[in-house]
Amino acid sequence: MPKREYSLARLLGYDDEARLLIVNADDFGMCHAENVATIDGLCSGAFSSSTLMVPCPWFDHAAAFVVANPQIDAGVHITHTSEWDTYRWSAVSPAAEVSSLMDASGKLVRDVATFYAQARIDEVERETRAQIDKALAAGIDVTHLDSHMGTLQLDPAYHALYVRIAAEYRLPIRMASRSMLARMGMAEVVDLADSRAVLAPDHFWIGGPAAPEETAAYWTQVLRELQPGVTEIYLHAAIDTPEMRAITDSWDQRRADYQWFLSDSAGALLDELGVLRIGYRPIRALQRSLRAC
């Protein structure tokens, strides 16, 4: 595929002014409270996509839902970190094969800085493939890939690995905008994605409300300022449970985001703005119709 000259929306057959939105629920499978909210959002149509954390304790529950509902867009939220203090997970691969990804407790490292300081890229690749393969073996029709806490997106070598794996599995990916990657000194990643016919949304919104009480105003402004093309935004939807409160102090923001996106006002705003919700499935179909040069 030659270097891309048009927006993804145009490649998908929409006009140049069309605004298409992917609302992706990250962390599917992380815990029960996340699963309940994510399933509700997917069934209602408020979320058009989700990504599963394969190493996590509630992956099997999430996978069973996705397999029973094959129309659902479900990607792999490639996971190389285990960040919470009292709720941890390990790698999918045997620990001895990915020891550089683990901490002294035998769990995945807690943060991105530690990951970059000690991870071996061959072991990162082994674990990344193991997570995708486990999702496929569970019967999930994987629609796309993204990276938990951005571990595969913040360093050029890891981002190149991410693109190469996506090309092999013929899957689109979450990626920063082409202009942002250029500013980050990763223009070669864009060229690699183009050469391997790996597609990504035109725009990726990074960030979220500063506090739960600002949720409605924040997301309303984001939606009103959407640019032409395909934009992906993400959230970590959860219901309010003792489990969720015990895992993370961010429980209230997760609850607020979940409730706002399922509200009538959110749907009415998207209708008012003429924003079309899509998932990754048509992007994957387009990617698989292309031939890499």
C-alpha positions in Angstrom: 0.0 0.0 0.0 1.5 3.4 -0.9 1.8 6.2 1.6 -1.7 7.2 2.7 -2.9 10.5 1.3 -6.5 10.5 2.4 -8.4 10.2 5.7 -9.6 6.9 6.9 -13.1 8.1 6.7 -12.6 8.8 3.0 -11.1 5.3 2.5 -14.2 3.9 4.2 -16.4 5.6 1.6 -17.5 8.7 3.5 -17.2 12.3 2.3 -14.4 14.6 3.5 -16.5 16.4 6.1 -18.0 13.2 7.7 -17.3 12.8 11.4 -17.1 9.2 12.6 -16.6 8.2 16.2 -15.3 5.0 17.9 -16.2 4.9 21.6 -13.9 2.2 22.9 -14.4 0.7 26.4 -10.9 -0.3 27.6 -10.1 -2.7 30.3 -12.8 -5.3 29.5 -12.0 -8.3 31.6 -10.1 -6.4 34.2 -12.7 -7.0 36.9 -16.4 -7.8 37.4 -17.4 -4.1 37.8 -15.7 -3.2 34.5 -17.4 -6.1 32.7 -20.9 -5.3 33.8 -20.6 -1.7 32.7 -18.8 -2.6 29.4 -21.4 -5.2 28.5 -24.2 -2.7 29.2 -22.6 -0.1 27.0 -22.0 -2.5 24.2 -25.5 -3.9 24.3 -27.1 -0.4 24.4 -24.9 0.8 21.5 -23.4 3.6 23.6 -20.0 1.9 23.2 -19.1 0.9 19.6 -16.0 -1.1 20.5 -14.1 -2.7 23.4 -10.7 -4.2 24.1 -10.0 -7.1 26.4 -7.2 -7.5 29.0 -6.3 -11.1 28.3 -4.1 -11.7 31.4 -6.7 -10.5 33.9 -8.9 -12.5 36.2 -12.2 -11.7 34.5 -11.1 -12.3 31.0 -13.0 -15.6 30.7 -16.3 -13.8 31.7 -15.7 -11.1 29.1 -14.7 -13.6 26.4 -17.9 -15.7 27.0 -20.0 -12.6 26.4 -18.1 -11.7 23.2 -18.3 -15.2 21.8 -22.1 -15.3 22.5 -22.5 -12.0 20.7 -20.3 -12.2 17.6 -21.5 -8.8 16.3 -19.6 -7.1 19.1 -16.4 -5.3 18.2 -13.8 -6.8 20.5 -10.0 -6.1 20.3 -7.1 -7.1 22.5 -5.9 -4.5 25.0 -2.3 -5.7 25.0 -1.2 -5.7 28.6 2.3 -5.5 29.9 1.7 -3.8 33.2 -0.2 -4.6 36.4 -0.6 -1.3 38.1 -3.0 -1.6 41.1 -1.6 -2.1 44.6 -3.7 -5.0 45.8 -5.2 -6.4 42.5 -2.5 -7.9 40.3 -2.1 -10.2 37.3 0.8 -12.1 35.7 1.7 -12.8 32.1 -0.1 -15.3 29.8 3.3 -16.8 28.8 5.2 -19.0 31.2 7.0 -16.8 33.6 10.4 -18.2 32.8 10.0 -17.1 29.1 9.1 -13.5 29.9 11.0 -12.9 33.1 12.0 -9.4 32.1 8.4 -8.3 32.2 7.9 -9.4 35.8 8.5 -7.9 39.2 9.8 -9.7 42.3 6.2 -10.9 43.1 5.9 -12.7 39.8 3.4 -10.2 38.4 3.7 -7.9 35.5 5.6 -4.7 36.4 3.5 -1.8 37.8 4.4 1.1 35.5 5.6 2.0 32.0 8.9 3.4 33.2 9.8 0.1 34.8 8.7 -1.7 31.7 11.0 0.3 29.5 13.9 0.0 32.0 13.9 -3.8 32.2 11.8 -5.4 29.4 13.5 -7.3 26.6 11.9 -6.7 23.3 11.9 -10.4 22.3 10.0 -11.2 25.5 7.6 -8.3 24.8 6.9 -9.8 21.4 6.4 -13.3 22.9 3.9 -12.1 25.5 2.1 -9.8 23.0 1.6 -12.7 20.6 0.5 -15.0 23.4 -2.3 -12.6 24.5 -3.6 -12.3 20.9 -3.4 -16.0 20.4 -5.2 -16.7 23.6 -8.1 -14.4 22.6 -8.3 -16.1 19.2 -8.2 -19.5 20.8 -11.1 -18.5 23.1 -13.2 -17.9 19.9 -13.0 -14.1 19.9 -13.2 -12.6 16.4 -10.5 -10.0 17.3 -11.2 -6.7 15.5 -8.2 -4.6 16.5 -5.3 -4.0 18.9 -4.4 -1.3 21.4 -2.0 -1.1 24.2 -2.7 -0.8 27.9 -1.1 2.3 29.4 0.5 2.9 26.0 3.5 0.6 26.5 3.7 -0.3 22.8 3.1 3.3 21.6 5.6 5.6 23.5 8.9 4.3 22.1 9.7 3.9 18.4 11.1 0.4 18.7 8.1 -0.9 20.6 5.7 1.0 18.3 7.4 -0.6 15.2 6.9 -4.1 16.8 3.3 -3.2 17.5 2.8 -2.3 13.8 4.6 -5.4 12.5 2.4 -7.7 14.7 -0.7 -6.0 13.6 0.3 -6.5 10.0 0.8 -10.2 10.6 -2.5 -10.7 12.2 -4.1 -8.3 9.7 -5.6 -6.1 12.3 -6.0 -2.3 12.6 -4.6 -0.5 15.7 -5.1 2.4 18.0 -2.4 4.9 17.1 -1.8 8.6 17.7 -2.6 10.9 14.8 0.0 11.1 12.0 0.8 14.7 12.8 1.4 13.9 16.5 3.6 10.9 15.7 5.7 13.2 13.5 6.0 15.7 16.3 7.1 12.8 18.6 9.9 11.9 16.2 8.1 8.7 15.1 7.3 9.6 11.4 9.0 6.3 10.5 6.2 4.5 12.3 3.6 6.1 10.1 5.6 5.0 7.0 5.9 1.5 8.4 2.1 1.3 9.0 1.4 2.6 5.4 3.9 0.1 3.9 2.3 -2.8 5.8 -1.3 -1.6 5.1 -2.0 -1.3 8.9 -4.9 1.2 9.4 -5.7 3.4 12.4 -8.2 6.1 13.1 -7.4 9.6 11.9 -7.6 11.1 15.4 -7.1 9.6 18.9 -8.4 11.6 21.8 -6.1 11.3 24.9 -7.4 12.4 28.2 -10.5 12.6 30.3 -12.4 14.7 32.8 -10.5 16.2 35.7 -13.2 15.2 38.2 -16.5 13.2 38.1 -18.6 16.4 38.5 -17.0 17.8 35.2 -17.8 14.7 33.2 -20.8 16.0 31.2 -19.2 19.3 30.4 -15.9 17.7 29.4 -17.3 15.1 27.0 -19.8 17.5 25.6 -17.0 19.8 24.6 -14.9 16.9 23.2 -17.8 15.8 21.0 -18.6 19.3 19.8 -15.0 19.7 18.7 -14.6 16.5 16.8 -12.8 17.0 13.5 -13.7 15.4 10.2 -12.5 11.8 9.8 -12.5 8.9 12.2 -11.8 9.7 15.9 -11.4 7.2 18.7 -12.0 8.1 22.3 -11.7 5.6 25.1 -13.0 5.3 28.6 -12.8 2.8 31.5 -16.5 2.1 32.2 -17.4 0.6 35.6 -20.3 0.3 38.0 -19.9 1.4 41.6 -19.2 -1.7 43.7 -17.1 -2.5 46.8 -14.8 -4.5 44.4 -14.2 -1.4 42.2 -13.7 0.9 45.2 -11.1 -1.5 46.6 -9.1 -1.7 43.4 -8.7 2.0 42.5 -9.4 5.5 43.6 -10.6 6.2 40.0 -13.8 4.2 40.6 -16.0 7.3 40.7 -14.7 8.7 37.4 -15.2 5.3 35.8 -18.7 5.2 37.0 -19.4 8.8 35.9 -18.0 8.2 32.4 -20.1 5.0 32.1 -23.3 6.7 33.2 -22.8 9.8 30.9 -22.2 7.8 27.7 -25.3 5.7 28.4 -27.4 8.8 29.1 -30.1 10.2 26.7 -28.3 13.5 26.5 -25.1 11.9 25.1 -27.1 10.1 22.4 -29.1 13.3 21.6 -25.9 15.3 21.3 -24.3 12.9 18.8 -27.6 13.0 16.8 -27.6 16.8 16.9 -24.0 17.0 15.7 -24.5 14.4 13.0 -21.7 12.2 14.3 -21.8 8.6 13.2 -20.7 5.9 15.6 -18.7 3.1 14.1 -16.5 0.2 15.4 -13.3 -1.3 14.2 -15.0 -4.1 12.2 -15.3 -2.0 8.9 -11.8 -0.8 9.4 -10.5 -4.3 9.7 -12.5 -5.3 6.5 -11.0 -2.4 4.6 -7.5 -3.3 5.8 -7.9 -6.9 4.8 -9.0 -5.8 1.3 -5.8 -3.9 0.8 -2.5 -5.3 -0.4 0.7 -4.2 1.1 3.4 -3.1 -1.5 
